């Protein structure tokens, strides 16, 4: 399953450091970050596209208070998060 999360952040580099520090936890969720970046016009507007192996992995992410505390500490405005599950039909890594 693919999830798109849009939220406000203070610093992309702080977010990336937080992800690296929590790599084992993220791996345990069965999550693969397909894309993470900020808007060219506004570096506080952040989008991440995550592929989860299972719905249970996504639920584990949603319910992990420790990880959300780390996200907030890294400058993520958790209240601004808009989570969008994407349709199961999608194209990935096409370069043709």
Secondary structure, DSSP 8 states (H G I E B T S, - for coil): -EEEEEEEES-HHHHHHHHHHTHHHHHHTTEEEEEEEE-SS-TTEEEEEEEESSHHHHHHHHT-HHHHHHHHHTTEEEEEEEEEE--S----S---
